[in-house]
Amino acid sequence: MEILVRTAVFKSANALVGWLLQRAADRIDAQYQPSARQTRKGRETIGVQGIFGRFTLERDYYYHEGKDQGHHPVEAALGLEVGYTPALAKLICLEGADEPTYLKAERHLAQTGGIAVSARQIQRVVQRVGGSAQVWQERQAQPGPCDAPIL
């Protein structure tokens, strides 16, 4: 019975998250100021997966002909990682680091949270996020002046 309740709750929560992120994407696109050489090429749809399920997100695409590259400003602004919301990407990385294999991480996500992410996708997200996370963790903290009392 709990799995059925989780499914029902997740369906409503997923619809709400999708709606909220689409509104945020629309605001981000409306406020985005492209550089002089970037050209807006139109709206594109991406499938996004979050903790509660999958939904679609429409966002603008910009292309820089001189650099022969394009980007979607919304993806960076919302913190999307290869089509996953920041919360799910973090959870994927935690499971990928915590379990001895990515297959076990896949099973654990499915069993405990009802989240379907393949072992290969877990590996891809961990490899994509892991490098920058490791650099961030190994950075040298710059101590600043502190006037906190010593106890």
GIURWO-V78532 format. One record per run of one state. SS is the DSSP state (h for helix, s for strand, l for the rest). FROM is the first residue (numbers start at 1). TO is the last residue. Records with the same first field share a line. If there is no record, write none. Layout:
SS=FROM-TO ; FROM-TO
//
This chain:
l=1-1 ; 32-37 ; 51-52 ; 65-68 ; 72-72 ; 79-80 ; 82-83 ; 85-85 ; 99-101 ; 114-118 ; 139-151
h=2-31 ; 73-78 ; 86-98 ; 102-113 ; 119-138
s=38-50 ; 53-64 ; 69-71 ; 81-81 ; 84-84
//
